[in-house]
């Protein structure tokens, strides 16, 4: 019932207007001392038509809302599959929603490209760093002096850091 109430809330002024016009019509009939039965019968028919139109409109709006909710659960990537807008304000909101989703997808693609470029740059940097580190390792291995021991320890630390960066880049590529 709350769905119908939220559907009816923006249409309530029109329903009130209908009943105000019905009241004016009955007041006019009573003022001229005309029989109220035919007027009441016609107003009851009009109210039935109004209620039928509201219910049909509600079920159409509910079907669109359910379709939009199911699409929202799937993902924003398939947002072009939205059901057609039913009217004046919905069309504007649907166009805005579509534009925002396209902008979001483009931003994601740009971020993915930047991430790939960064990963490529880091991979290149790591491989470029490995060459001088390997050369240093060979030079330090050729010289078996005791004073080079702290240099070997620091070189090991730098090589581990470079390997950590390479491992992080590889992890990002798998995600």
Chimera marker file (.cmm) of the C-alpha trace (Angstrom):
<marker_set name="trace">
<marker id="1" x="0.000" y="0.000" z="0.000" r="1" g="1" b="0" radius="0.5"/>
<marker id="2" x="2.895" y="2.341" z="0.640" r="1" g="1" b="0" radius="0.5"/>
<marker id="3" x="3.931" y="2.039" z="-3.012" r="1" g="1" b="0" radius="0.5"/>
<marker id="4" x="0.476" y="3.189" z="-4.095" r="1" g="1" b="0" radius="0.5"/>
<marker id="5" x="0.550" y="6.017" z="-1.556" r="1" g="1" b="0" radius="0.5"/>
<marker id="6" x="3.916" y="7.225" z="-2.852" r="1" g="1" b="0" radius="0.5"/>
<marker id="7" x="2.565" y="6.940" z="-6.410" r="1" g="1" b="0" radius="0.5"/>
<marker id="8" x="-0.587" y="8.879" z="-5.495" r="1" g="1" b="0" radius="0.5"/>
<marker id="9" x="1.151" y="11.654" z="-3.550" r="1" g="1" b="0" radius="0.5"/>
<marker id="10" x="2.235" y="13.741" z="-6.604" r="1" g="1" b="0" radius="0.5"/>
<marker id="11" x="-1.149" y="13.126" z="-8.258" r="1" g="1" b="0" radius="0.5"/>
<marker id="12" x="-3.155" y="14.059" z="-5.180" r="1" g="1" b="0" radius="0.5"/>
<marker id="13" x="-3.865" y="17.650" z="-6.305" r="1" g="1" b="0" radius="0.5"/>
<marker id="14" x="-5.591" y="16.309" z="-9.424" r="1" g="1" b="0" radius="0.5"/>
<marker id="15" x="-7.699" y="13.894" z="-7.388" r="1" g="1" b="0" radius="0.5"/>
<marker id="16" x="-8.640" y="16.701" z="-4.996" r="1" g="1" b="0" radius="0.5"/>
<marker id="17" x="-9.497" y="18.894" z="-7.990" r="1" g="1" b="0" radius="0.5"/>
<marker id="18" x="-11.767" y="16.161" z="-9.345" r="1" g="1" b="0" radius="0.5"/>
<marker id="19" x="-13.647" y="15.891" z="-6.051" r="1" g="1" b="0" radius="0.5"/>
<marker id="20" x="-13.841" y="19.692" z="-5.746" r="1" g="1" b="0" radius="0.5"/>
<marker id="21" x="-15.408" y="19.862" z="-9.220" r="1" g="1" b="0" radius="0.5"/>
<marker id="22" x="-17.777" y="17.043" z="-8.236" r="1" g="1" b="0" radius="0.5"/>
<marker id="23" x="-18.756" y="18.988" z="-5.126" r="1" g="1" b="0" radius="0.5"/>
<marker id="24" x="-19.368" y="22.119" z="-7.201" r="1" g="1" b="0" radius="0.5"/>
<marker id="25" x="-21.511" y="20.134" z="-9.603" r="1" g="1" b="0" radius="0.5"/>
<marker id="26" x="-23.590" y="18.675" z="-6.770" r="1" g="1" b="0" radius="0.5"/>
<marker id="27" x="-23.848" y="22.114" z="-5.176" r="1" g="1" b="0" radius="0.5"/>
<marker id="28" x="-25.116" y="23.544" z="-8.482" r="1" g="1" b="0" radius="0.5"/>
<marker id="29" x="-27.685" y="20.739" z="-8.823" r="1" g="1" b="0" radius="0.5"/>
<marker id="30" x="-28.865" y="21.310" z="-5.254" r="1" g="1" b="0" radius="0.5"/>
<marker id="31" x="-28.960" y="25.083" z="-5.746" r="1" g="1" b="0" radius="0.5"/>
<marker id="32" x="-31.303" y="24.739" z="-8.726" r="1" g="1" b="0" radius="0.5"/>
<marker id="33" x="-33.255" y="22.011" z="-6.968" r="1" g="1" b="0" radius="0.5"/>
<marker id="34" x="-32.498" y="19.481" z="-9.665" r="1" g="1" b="0" radius="0.5"/>
<marker id="35" x="-32.596" y="15.767" z="-8.866" r="1" g="1" b="0" radius="0.5"/>
<marker id="36" x="-29.217" y="14.667" z="-7.439" r="1" g="1" b="0" radius="0.5"/>
<marker id="37" x="-29.506" y="10.988" z="-8.402" r="1" g="1" b="0" radius="0.5"/>
<marker id="38" x="-28.425" y="11.434" z="-12.084" r="1" g="1" b="0" radius="0.5"/>
<marker id="39" x="-25.546" y="13.697" z="-11.041" r="1" g="1" b="0" radius="0.5"/>
<marker id="40" x="-24.412" y="11.258" z="-8.369" r="1" g="1" b="0" radius="0.5"/>
<marker id="41" x="-24.616" y="8.401" z="-10.874" r="1" g="1" b="0" radius="0.5"/>
<marker id="42" x="-22.486" y="10.294" z="-13.417" r="1" g="1" b="0" radius="0.5"/>
<marker id="43" x="-19.987" y="11.343" z="-10.761" r="1" g="1" b="0" radius="0.5"/>
<marker id="44" x="-19.737" y="7.734" z="-9.570" r="1" g="1" b="0" radius="0.5"/>
<marker id="45" x="-18.995" y="6.673" z="-13.164" r="1" g="1" b="0" radius="0.5"/>
<marker id="46" x="-16.393" y="9.436" z="-13.477" r="1" g="1" b="0" radius="0.5"/>
<marker id="47" x="-14.835" y="8.381" z="-10.166" r="1" g="1" b="0" radius="0.5"/>
<marker id="48" x="-14.684" y="4.776" z="-11.393" r="1" g="1" b="0" radius="0.5"/>
<marker id="49" x="-12.965" y="5.917" z="-14.604" r="1" g="1" b="0" radius="0.5"/>
<marker id="50" x="-10.558" y="8.032" z="-12.563" r="1" g="1" b="0" radius="0.5"/>
<marker id="51" x="-9.772" y="5.134" z="-10.219" r="1" g="1" b="0" radius="0.5"/>
<marker id="52" x="-9.281" y="2.769" z="-13.171" r="1" g="1" b="0" radius="0.5"/>
<marker id="53" x="-6.950" y="5.247" z="-14.869" r="1" g="1" b="0" radius="0.5"/>
<marker id="54" x="-4.986" y="5.694" z="-11.635" r="1" g="1" b="0" radius="0.5"/>
<marker id="55" x="-4.661" y="1.932" z="-11.140" r="1" g="1" b="0" radius="0.5"/>
<marker id="56" x="-3.532" y="1.341" z="-14.730" r="1" g="1" b="0" radius="0.5"/>
<marker id="57" x="-1.037" y="4.171" z="-14.418" r="1" g="1" b="0" radius="0.5"/>
<marker id="58" x="0.155" y="2.795" z="-11.062" r="1" g="1" b="0" radius="0.5"/>
<marker id="59" x="0.735" y="-0.717" z="-12.412" r="1" g="1" b="0" radius="0.5"/>
<marker id="60" x="2.639" y="0.643" z="-15.416" r="1" g="1" b="0" radius="0.5"/>
<marker id="61" x="4.783" y="2.840" z="-13.174" r="1" g="1" b="0" radius="0.5"/>
<marker id="62" x="5.334" y="-0.089" z="-10.813" r="1" g="1" b="0" radius="0.5"/>
<marker id="63" x="6.450" y="-2.331" z="-13.696" r="1" g="1" b="0" radius="0.5"/>
<marker id="64" x="8.916" y="0.358" z="-14.830" r="1" g="1" b="0" radius="0.5"/>
<marker id="65" x="10.162" y="0.795" z="-11.256" r="1" g="1" b="0" radius="0.5"/>
<marker id="66" x="10.688" y="-2.958" z="-10.857" r="1" g="1" b="0" radius="0.5"/>
<marker id="67" x="12.577" y="-3.086" z="-14.148" r="1" g="1" b="0" radius="0.5"/>
<marker id="68" x="14.790" y="-0.192" z="-13.063" r="1" g="1" b="0" radius="0.5"/>
<marker id="69" x="15.424" y="-1.810" z="-9.657" r="1" g="1" b="0" radius="0.5"/>
<marker id="70" x="16.438" y="-5.101" z="-11.265" r="1" g="1" b="0" radius="0.5"/>
<marker id="71" x="18.788" y="-3.235" z="-13.593" r="1" g="1" b="0" radius="0.5"/>
<marker id="72" x="20.247" y="-1.324" z="-10.652" r="1" g="1" b="0" radius="0.5"/>
<marker id="73" x="20.922" y="-4.602" z="-8.879" r="1" g="1" b="0" radius="0.5"/>
<marker id="74" x="22.783" y="-5.960" z="-11.900" r="1" g="1" b="0" radius="0.5"/>
<marker id="75" x="25.125" y="-3.027" z="-12.503" r="1" g="1" b="0" radius="0.5"/>
<marker id="76" x="25.395" y="0.474" z="-13.838" r="1" g="1" b="0" radius="0.5"/>
<marker id="77" x="27.116" y="-0.837" z="-16.984" r="1" g="1" b="0" radius="0.5"/>
<marker id="78" x="23.861" y="-2.088" z="-18.522" r="1" g="1" b="0" radius="0.5"/>
<marker id="79" x="21.961" y="1.095" z="-17.811" r="1" g="1" b="0" radius="0.5"/>
<marker id="80" x="21.162" y="1.599" z="-21.513" r="1" g="1" b="0" radius="0.5"/>
<marker id="81" x="18.573" y="-1.180" z="-21.073" r="1" g="1" b="0" radius="0.5"/>
<marker id="82" x="16.298" y="1.077" z="-19.034" r="1" g="1" b="0" radius="0.5"/>
<marker id="83" x="12.623" y="0.857" z="-19.946" r="1" g="1" b="0" radius="0.5"/>
<marker id="84" x="11.261" y="3.702" z="-22.016" r="1" g="1" b="0" radius="0.5"/>
<marker id="85" x="10.258" y="6.802" z="-20.099" r="1" g="1" b="0" radius="0.5"/>
<marker id="86" x="6.541" y="7.214" z="-19.667" r="1" g="1" b="0" radius="0.5"/>
<marker id="87" x="6.195" y="10.934" z="-19.657" r="1" g="1" b="0" radius="0.5"/>
<marker id="88" x="7.531" y="14.422" z="-19.487" r="1" g="1" b="0" radius="0.5"/>
<marker id="89" x="9.608" y="14.433" z="-16.281" r="1" g="1" b="0" radius="0.5"/>
<marker id="90" x="10.631" y="10.775" z="-16.522" r="1" g="1" b="0" radius="0.5"/>
<marker id="91" x="12.161" y="11.303" z="-19.961" r="1" g="1" b="0" radius="0.5"/>
<marker id="92" x="14.353" y="14.094" z="-18.635" r="1" g="1" b="0" radius="0.5"/>
<marker id="93" x="15.457" y="12.017" z="-15.657" r="1" g="1" b="0" radius="0.5"/>
<marker id="94" x="16.126" y="9.004" z="-17.885" r="1" g="1" b="0" radius="0.5"/>
<marker id="95" x="18.266" y="11.126" z="-20.227" r="1" g="1" b="0" radius="0.5"/>
<marker id="96" x="20.170" y="12.556" z="-17.262" r="1" g="1" b="0" radius="0.5"/>
<marker id="97" x="20.656" y="9.092" z="-15.799" r="1" g="1" b="0" radius="0.5"/>
<marker id="98" x="21.911" y="7.764" z="-19.123" r="1" g="1" b="0" radius="0.5"/>
<marker id="99" x="24.354" y="10.666" z="-19.503" r="1" g="1" b="0" radius="0.5"/>
<marker id="100" x="25.658" y="10.177" z="-15.960" r="1" g="1" b="0" radius="0.5"/>
<marker id="101" x="26.138" y="6.447" z="-16.506" r="1" g="1" b="0" radius="0.5"/>
<marker id="102" x="28.022" y="7.070" z="-19.737" r="1" g="1" b="0" radius="0.5"/>
<marker id="103" x="30.227" y="9.609" z="-17.947" r="1" g="1" b="0" radius="0.5"/>
<marker id="104" x="30.826" y="7.089" z="-15.158" r="1" g="1" b="0" radius="0.5"/>
<marker id="105" x="31.789" y="4.375" z="-17.648" r="1" g="1" b="0" radius="0.5"/>
<marker id="106" x="34.141" y="6.765" z="-19.469" r="1" g="1" b="0" radius="0.5"/>
<marker id="107" x="35.734" y="7.782" z="-16.158" r="1" g="1" b="0" radius="0.5"/>
<marker id="108" x="36.221" y="4.119" z="-15.238" r="1" g="1" b="0" radius="0.5"/>
<marker id="109" x="37.793" y="3.389" z="-18.615" r="1" g="1" b="0" radius="0.5"/>
<marker id="110" x="40.108" y="6.396" z="-18.254" r="1" g="1" b="0" radius="0.5"/>
<marker id="111" x="41.089" y="5.262" z="-14.750" r="1" g="1" b="0" radius="0.5"/>
<marker id="112" x="41.759" y="1.757" z="-16.061" r="1" g="1" b="0" radius="0.5"/>
<marker id="113" x="43.943" y="3.178" z="-18.827" r="1" g="1" b="0" radius="0.5"/>
<marker id="114" x="45.872" y="5.311" z="-16.320" r="1" g="1" b="0" radius="0.5"/>
<marker id="115" x="46.305" y="2.266" z="-14.092" r="1" g="1" b="0" radius="0.5"/>
<marker id="116" x="47.653" y="0.223" z="-16.994" r="1" g="1" b="0" radius="0.5"/>
<marker id="117" x="50.018" y="3.036" z="-17.957" r="1" g="1" b="0" radius="0.5"/>
<marker id="118" x="51.256" y="3.272" z="-14.377" r="1" g="1" b="0" radius="0.5"/>
<marker id="119" x="51.752" y="-0.492" z="-14.192" r="1" g="1" b="0" radius="0.5"/>
<marker id="120" x="53.678" y="-0.428" z="-17.473" r="1" g="1" b="0" radius="0.5"/>
<marker id="121" x="55.843" y="2.453" z="-16.241" r="1" g="1" b="0" radius="0.5"/>
<marker id="122" x="56.568" y="0.729" z="-12.938" r="1" g="1" b="0" radius="0.5"/>
<marker id="123" x="57.390" y="-2.535" z="-14.689" r="1" g="1" b="0" radius="0.5"/>
<marker id="124" x="59.792" y="-0.721" z="-17.000" r="1" g="1" b="0" radius="0.5"/>
<marker id="125" x="61.365" y="1.112" z="-14.047" r="1" g="1" b="0" radius="0.5"/>
<marker id="126" x="61.835" y="-2.144" z="-12.092" r="1" g="1" b="0" radius="0.5"/>
<marker id="127" x="63.535" y="-3.831" z="-15.034" r="1" g="1" b="0" radius="0.5"/>
<marker id="128" x="65.726" y="-0.781" z="-15.587" r="1" g="1" b="0" radius="0.5"/>
<marker id="129" x="66.722" y="-0.816" z="-11.900" r="1" g="1" b="0" radius="0.5"/>
<marker id="130" x="67.597" y="-4.511" z="-11.979" r="1" g="1" b="0" radius="0.5"/>
<marker id="131" x="70.390" y="-3.991" z="-14.497" r="1" g="1" b="0" radius="0.5"/>
<marker id="132" x="72.540" y="-1.648" z="-12.344" r="1" g="1" b="0" radius="0.5"/>
<marker id="133" x="71.709" y="-3.670" z="-9.234" r="1" g="1" b="0" radius="0.5"/>
<marker id="134" x="72.915" y="-6.836" z="-10.932" r="1" g="1" b="0" radius="0.5"/>
<marker id="135" x="76.072" y="-5.042" z="-12.033" r="1" g="1" b="0" radius="0.5"/>
<marker id="136" x="76.678" y="-3.897" z="-8.441" r="1" g="1" b="0" radius="0.5"/>
<marker id="137" x="76.143" y="-7.459" z="-7.178" r="1" g="1" b="0" radius="0.5"/>
<marker id="138" x="78.747" y="-8.777" z="-9.662" r="1" g="1" b="0" radius="0.5"/>
<marker id="139" x="81.249" y="-6.082" z="-8.695" r="1" g="1" b="0" radius="0.5"/>
<marker id="140" x="80.741" y="-6.788" z="-4.978" r="1" g="1" b="0" radius="0.5"/>
<marker id="141" x="81.086" y="-10.546" z="-5.524" r="1" g="1" b="0" radius="0.5"/>
<marker id="142" x="84.356" y="-10.019" z="-7.359" r="1" g="1" b="0" radius="0.5"/>
<marker id="143" x="85.699" y="-8.099" z="-4.393" r="1" g="1" b="0" radius="0.5"/>
<marker id="144" x="85.549" y="-10.337" z="-1.304" r="1" g="1" b="0" radius="0.5"/>
<marker id="145" x="86.626" y="-7.589" z="1.077" r="1" g="1" b="0" radius="0.5"/>
<marker id="146" x="85.122" y="-7.296" z="4.535" r="1" g="1" b="0" radius="0.5"/>
<marker id="147" x="84.414" y="-3.558" z="4.201" r="1" g="1" b="0" radius="0.5"/>
<marker id="148" x="81.955" y="-4.331" z="1.365" r="1" g="1" b="0" radius="0.5"/>
<marker id="149" x="79.719" y="-6.371" z="3.696" r="1" g="1" b="0" radius="0.5"/>
<marker id="150" x="77.491" y="-3.361" z="4.630" r="1" g="1" b="0" radius="0.5"/>
<marker id="151" x="77.179" y="-2.544" z="0.921" r="1" g="1" b="0" radius="0.5"/>
<marker id="152" x="76.084" y="-6.117" z="0.185" r="1" g="1" b="0" radius="0.5"/>
<marker id="153" x="73.437" y="-5.885" z="2.943" r="1" g="1" b="0" radius="0.5"/>
<marker id="154" x="72.089" y="-2.604" z="1.577" r="1" g="1" b="0" radius="0.5"/>
<marker id="155" x="72.128" y="-4.006" z="-1.954" r="1" g="1" b="0" radius="0.5"/>
<marker id="156" x="70.073" y="-6.984" z="-0.735" r="1" g="1" b="0" radius="0.5"/>
<marker id="157" x="67.554" y="-4.588" z="0.828" r="1" g="1" b="0" radius="0.5"/>
<marker id="158" x="67.269" y="-2.513" z="-2.361" r="1" g="1" b="0" radius="0.5"/>
<marker id="159" x="66.812" y="-5.681" z="-4.448" r="1" g="1" b="0" radius="0.5"/>
<marker id="160" x="64.041" y="-6.875" z="-2.102" r="1" g="1" b="0" radius="0.5"/>
<marker id="161" x="62.285" y="-3.495" z="-2.412" r="1" g="1" b="0" radius="0.5"/>
<marker id="162" x="62.499" y="-3.628" z="-6.187" r="1" g="1" b="0" radius="0.5"/>
<marker id="163" x="61.102" y="-7.176" z="-6.131" r="1" g="1" b="0" radius="0.5"/>
<marker id="164" x="58.263" y="-5.975" z="-3.876" r="1" g="1" b="0" radius="0.5"/>
<marker id="165" x="57.356" y="-3.256" z="-6.392" r="1" g="1" b="0" radius="0.5"/>
<marker id="166" x="57.404" y="-5.804" z="-9.206" r="1" g="1" b="0" radius="0.5"/>
<marker id="167" x="55.210" y="-8.177" z="-7.174" r="1" g="1" b="0" radius="0.5"/>
<marker id="168" x="52.710" y="-5.362" z="-6.504" r="1" g="1" b="0" radius="0.5"/>
<marker id="169" x="52.563" y="-4.537" z="-10.205" r="1" g="1" b="0" radius="0.5"/>
<marker id="170" x="51.954" y="-8.202" z="-11.017" r="1" g="1" b="0" radius="0.5"/>
<marker id="171" x="49.194" y="-8.368" z="-8.390" r="1" g="1" b="0" radius="0.5"/>
<marker id="172" x="47.500" y="-5.324" z="-9.903" r="1" g="1" b="0" radius="0.5"/>
<marker id="173" x="47.597" y="-6.955" z="-13.333" r="1" g="1" b="0" radius="0.5"/>
<marker id="174" x="45.689" y="-9.996" z="-12.022" r="1" g="1" b="0" radius="0.5"/>
<marker id="175" x="42.921" y="-7.886" z="-10.421" r="1" g="1" b="0" radius="0.5"/>
<link id1="1" id2="2" r="1" g="1" b="0" radius="0.2"/>
<link id1="2" id2="3" r="1" g="1" b="0" radius="0.2"/>
<link id1="3" id2="4" r="1" g="1" b="0" radius="0.2"/>
<link id1="4" id2="5" r="1" g="1" b="0" radius="0.2"/>
<link id1="5" id2="6" r="1" g="1" b="0" radius="0.2"/>
<link id1="6" id2="7" r="1" g="1" b="0" radius="0.2"/>
<link id1="7" id2="8" r="1" g="1" b="0" radius="0.2"/>
<link id1="8" id2="9" r="1" g="1" b="0" radius="0.2"/>
<link id1="9" id2="10" r="1" g="1" b="0" radius="0.2"/>
<link id1="10" id2="11" r="1" g="1" b="0" radius="0.2"/>
<link id1="11" id2="12" r="1" g="1" b="0" radius="0.2"/>
<link id1="12" id2="13" r="1" g="1" b="0" radius="0.2"/>
<link id1="13" id2="14" r="1" g="1" b="0" radius="0.2"/>
<link id1="14" id2="15" r="1" g="1" b="0" radius="0.2"/>
<link id1="15" id2="16" r="1" g="1" b="0" radius="0.2"/>
<link id1="16" id2="17" r="1" g="1" b="0" radius="0.2"/>
<link id1="17" id2="18" r="1" g="1" b="0" radius="0.2"/>
<link id1="18" id2="19" r="1" g="1" b="0" radius="0.2"/>
<link id1="19" id2="20" r="1" g="1" b="0" radius="0.2"/>
<link id1="20" id2="21" r="1" g="1" b="0" radius="0.2"/>
<link id1="21" id2="22" r="1" g="1" b="0" radius="0.2"/>
<link id1="22" id2="23" r="1" g="1" b="0" radius="0.2"/>
<link id1="23" id2="24" r="1" g="1" b="0" radius="0.2"/>
<link id1="24" id2="25" r="1" g="1" b="0" radius="0.2"/>
<link id1="25" id2="26" r="1" g="1" b="0" radius="0.2"/>
<link id1="26" id2="27" r="1" g="1" b="0" radius="0.2"/>
<link id1="27" id2="28" r="1" g="1" b="0" radius="0.2"/>
<link id1="28" id2="29" r="1" g="1" b="0" radius="0.2"/>
<link id1="29" id2="30" r="1" g="1" b="0" radius="0.2"/>
<link id1="30" id2="31" r="1" g="1" b="0" radius="0.2"/>
<link id1="31" id2="32" r="1" g="1" b="0" radius="0.2"/>
<link id1="32" id2="33" r="1" g="1" b="0" radius="0.2"/>
<link id1="33" id2="34" r="1" g="1" b="0" radius="0.2"/>
<link id1="34" id2="35" r="1" g="1" b="0" radius="0.2"/>
<link id1="35" id2="36" r="1" g="1" b="0" radius="0.2"/>
<link id1="36" id2="37" r="1" g="1" b="0" radius="0.2"/>
<link id1="37" id2="38" r="1" g="1" b="0" radius="0.2"/>
<link id1="38" id2="39" r="1" g="1" b="0" radius="0.2"/>
<link id1="39" id2="40" r="1" g="1" b="0" radius="0.2"/>
<link id1="40" id2="41" r="1" g="1" b="0" radius="0.2"/>
<link id1="41" id2="42" r="1" g="1" b="0" radius="0.2"/>
<link id1="42" id2="43" r="1" g="1" b="0" radius="0.2"/>
<link id1="43" id2="44" r="1" g="1" b="0" radius="0.2"/>
<link id1="44" id2="45" r="1" g="1" b="0" radius="0.2"/>
<link id1="45" id2="46" r="1" g="1" b="0" radius="0.2"/>
<link id1="46" id2="47" r="1" g="1" b="0" radius="0.2"/>
<link id1="47" id2="48" r="1" g="1" b="0" radius="0.2"/>
<link id1="48" id2="49" r="1" g="1" b="0" radius="0.2"/>
<link id1="49" id2="50" r="1" g="1" b="0" radius="0.2"/>
<link id1="50" id2="51" r="1" g="1" b="0" radius="0.2"/>
<link id1="51" id2="52" r="1" g="1" b="0" radius="0.2"/>
<link id1="52" id2="53" r="1" g="1" b="0" radius="0.2"/>
<link id1="53" id2="54" r="1" g="1" b="0" radius="0.2"/>
<link id1="54" id2="55" r="1" g="1" b="0" radius="0.2"/>
<link id1="55" id2="56" r="1" g="1" b="0" radius="0.2"/>
<link id1="56" id2="57" r="1" g="1" b="0" radius="0.2"/>
<link id1="57" id2="58" r="1" g="1" b="0" radius="0.2"/>
<link id1="58" id2="59" r="1" g="1" b="0" radius="0.2"/>
<link id1="59" id2="60" r="1" g="1" b="0" radius="0.2"/>
<link id1="60" id2="61" r="1" g="1" b="0" radius="0.2"/>
<link id1="61" id2="62" r="1" g="1" b="0" radius="0.2"/>
<link id1="62" id2="63" r="1" g="1" b="0" radius="0.2"/>
<link id1="63" id2="64" r="1" g="1" b="0" radius="0.2"/>
<link id1="64" id2="65" r="1" g="1" b="0" radius="0.2"/>
<link id1="65" id2="66" r="1" g="1" b="0" radius="0.2"/>
<link id1="66" id2="67" r="1" g="1" b="0" radius="0.2"/>
<link id1="67" id2="68" r="1" g="1" b="0" radius="0.2"/>
<link id1="68" id2="69" r="1" g="1" b="0" radius="0.2"/>
<link id1="69" id2="70" r="1" g="1" b="0" radius="0.2"/>
<link id1="70" id2="71" r="1" g="1" b="0" radius="0.2"/>
<link id1="71" id2="72" r="1" g="1" b="0" radius="0.2"/>
<link id1="72" id2="73" r="1" g="1" b="0" radius="0.2"/>
<link id1="73" id2="74" r="1" g="1" b="0" radius="0.2"/>
<link id1="74" id2="75" r="1" g="1" b="0" radius="0.2"/>
<link id1="75" id2="76" r="1" g="1" b="0" radius="0.2"/>
<link id1="76" id2="77" r="1" g="1" b="0" radius="0.2"/>
<link id1="77" id2="78" r="1" g="1" b="0" radius="0.2"/>
<link id1="78" id2="79" r="1" g="1" b="0" radius="0.2"/>
<link id1="79" id2="80" r="1" g="1" b="0" radius="0.2"/>
<link id1="80" id2="81" r="1" g="1" b="0" radius="0.2"/>
<link id1="81" id2="82" r="1" g="1" b="0" radius="0.2"/>
<link id1="82" id2="83" r="1" g="1" b="0" radius="0.2"/>
<link id1="83" id2="84" r="1" g="1" b="0" radius="0.2"/>
<link id1="84" id2="85" r="1" g="1" b="0" radius="0.2"/>
<link id1="85" id2="86" r="1" g="1" b="0" radius="0.2"/>
<link id1="86" id2="87" r="1" g="1" b="0" radius="0.2"/>
<link id1="87" id2="88" r="1" g="1" b="0" radius="0.2"/>
<link id1="88" id2="89" r="1" g="1" b="0" radius="0.2"/>
<link id1="89" id2="90" r="1" g="1" b="0" radius="0.2"/>
<link id1="90" id2="91" r="1" g="1" b="0" radius="0.2"/>
<link id1="91" id2="92" r="1" g="1" b="0" radius="0.2"/>
<link id1="92" id2="93" r="1" g="1" b="0" radius="0.2"/>
<link id1="93" id2="94" r="1" g="1" b="0" radius="0.2"/>
<link id1="94" id2="95" r="1" g="1" b="0" radius="0.2"/>
<link id1="95" id2="96" r="1" g="1" b="0" radius="0.2"/>
<link id1="96" id2="97" r="1" g="1" b="0" radius="0.2"/>
<link id1="97" id2="98" r="1" g="1" b="0" radius="0.2"/>
<link id1="98" id2="99" r="1" g="1" b="0" radius="0.2"/>
<link id1="99" id2="100" r="1" g="1" b="0" radius="0.2"/>
<link id1="100" id2="101" r="1" g="1" b="0" radius="0.2"/>
<link id1="101" id2="102" r="1" g="1" b="0" radius="0.2"/>
<link id1="102" id2="103" r="1" g="1" b="0" radius="0.2"/>
<link id1="103" id2="104" r="1" g="1" b="0" radius="0.2"/>
<link id1="104" id2="105" r="1" g="1" b="0" radius="0.2"/>
<link id1="105" id2="106" r="1" g="1" b="0" radius="0.2"/>
<link id1="106" id2="107" r="1" g="1" b="0" radius="0.2"/>
<link id1="107" id2="108" r="1" g="1" b="0" radius="0.2"/>
<link id1="108" id2="109" r="1" g="1" b="0" radius="0.2"/>
<link id1="109" id2="110" r="1" g="1" b="0" radius="0.2"/>
<link id1="110" id2="111" r="1" g="1" b="0" radius="0.2"/>
<link id1="111" id2="112" r="1" g="1" b="0" radius="0.2"/>
<link id1="112" id2="113" r="1" g="1" b="0" radius="0.2"/>
<link id1="113" id2="114" r="1" g="1" b="0" radius="0.2"/>
<link id1="114" id2="115" r="1" g="1" b="0" radius="0.2"/>
<link id1="115" id2="116" r="1" g="1" b="0" radius="0.2"/>
<link id1="116" id2="117" r="1" g="1" b="0" radius="0.2"/>
<link id1="117" id2="118" r="1" g="1" b="0" radius="0.2"/>
<link id1="118" id2="119" r="1" g="1" b="0" radius="0.2"/>
<link id1="119" id2="120" r="1" g="1" b="0" radius="0.2"/>
<link id1="120" id2="121" r="1" g="1" b="0" radius="0.2"/>
<link id1="121" id2="122" r="1" g="1" b="0" radius="0.2"/>
<link id1="122" id2="123" r="1" g="1" b="0" radius="0.2"/>
<link id1="123" id2="124" r="1" g="1" b="0" radius="0.2"/>
<link id1="124" id2="125" r="1" g="1" b="0" radius="0.2"/>
<link id1="125" id2="126" r="1" g="1" b="0" radius="0.2"/>
<link id1="126" id2="127" r="1" g="1" b="0" radius="0.2"/>
<link id1="127" id2="128" r="1" g="1" b="0" radius="0.2"/>
<link id1="128" id2="129" r="1" g="1" b="0" radius="0.2"/>
<link id1="129" id2="130" r="1" g="1" b="0" radius="0.2"/>
<link id1="130" id2="131" r="1" g="1" b="0" radius="0.2"/>
<link id1="131" id2="132" r="1" g="1" b="0" radius="0.2"/>
<link id1="132" id2="133" r="1" g="1" b="0" radius="0.2"/>
<link id1="133" id2="134" r="1" g="1" b="0" radius="0.2"/>
<link id1="134" id2="135" r="1" g="1" b="0" radius="0.2"/>
<link id1="135" id2="136" r="1" g="1" b="0" radius="0.2"/>
<link id1="136" id2="137" r="1" g="1" b="0" radius="0.2"/>
<link id1="137" id2="138" r="1" g="1" b="0" radius="0.2"/>
<link id1="138" id2="139" r="1" g="1" b="0" radius="0.2"/>
<link id1="139" id2="140" r="1" g="1" b="0" radius="0.2"/>
<link id1="140" id2="141" r="1" g="1" b="0" radius="0.2"/>
<link id1="141" id2="142" r="1" g="1" b="0" radius="0.2"/>
<link id1="142" id2="143" r="1" g="1" b="0" radius="0.2"/>
<link id1="143" id2="144" r="1" g="1" b="0" radius="0.2"/>
<link id1="144" id2="145" r="1" g="1" b="0" radius="0.2"/>
<link id1="145" id2="146" r="1" g="1" b="0" radius="0.2"/>
<link id1="146" id2="147" r="1" g="1" b="0" radius="0.2"/>
<link id1="147" id2="148" r="1" g="1" b="0" radius="0.2"/>
<link id1="148" id2="149" r="1" g="1" b="0" radius="0.2"/>
<link id1="149" id2="150" r="1" g="1" b="0" radius="0.2"/>
<link id1="150" id2="151" r="1" g="1" b="0" radius="0.2"/>
<link id1="151" id2="152" r="1" g="1" b="0" radius="0.2"/>
<link id1="152" id2="153" r="1" g="1" b="0" radius="0.2"/>
<link id1="153" id2="154" r="1" g="1" b="0" radius="0.2"/>
<link id1="154" id2="155" r="1" g="1" b="0" radius="0.2"/>
<link id1="155" id2="156" r="1" g="1" b="0" radius="0.2"/>
<link id1="156" id2="157" r="1" g="1" b="0" radius="0.2"/>
<link id1="157" id2="158" r="1" g="1" b="0" radius="0.2"/>
<link id1="158" id2="159" r="1" g="1" b="0" radius="0.2"/>
<link id1="159" id2="160" r="1" g="1" b="0" radius="0.2"/>
<link id1="160" id2="161" r="1" g="1" b="0" radius="0.2"/>
<link id1="161" id2="162" r="1" g="1" b="0" radius="0.2"/>
<link id1="162" id2="163" r="1" g="1" b="0" radius="0.2"/>
<link id1="163" id2="164" r="1" g="1" b="0" radius="0.2"/>
<link id1="164" id2="165" r="1" g="1" b="0" radius="0.2"/>
<link id1="165" id2="166" r="1" g="1" b="0" radius="0.2"/>
<link id1="166" id2="167" r="1" g="1" b="0" radius="0.2"/>
<link id1="167" id2="168" r="1" g="1" b="0" radius="0.2"/>
<link id1="168" id2="169" r="1" g="1" b="0" radius="0.2"/>
<link id1="169" id2="170" r="1" g="1" b="0" radius="0.2"/>
<link id1="170" id2="171" r="1" g="1" b="0" radius="0.2"/>
<link id1="171" id2="172" r="1" g="1" b="0" radius="0.2"/>
<link id1="172" id2="173" r="1" g="1" b="0" radius="0.2"/>
<link id1="173" id2="174" r="1" g="1" b="0" radius="0.2"/>
<link id1="174" id2="175" r="1" g="1" b="0" radius="0.2"/>
</marker_set>
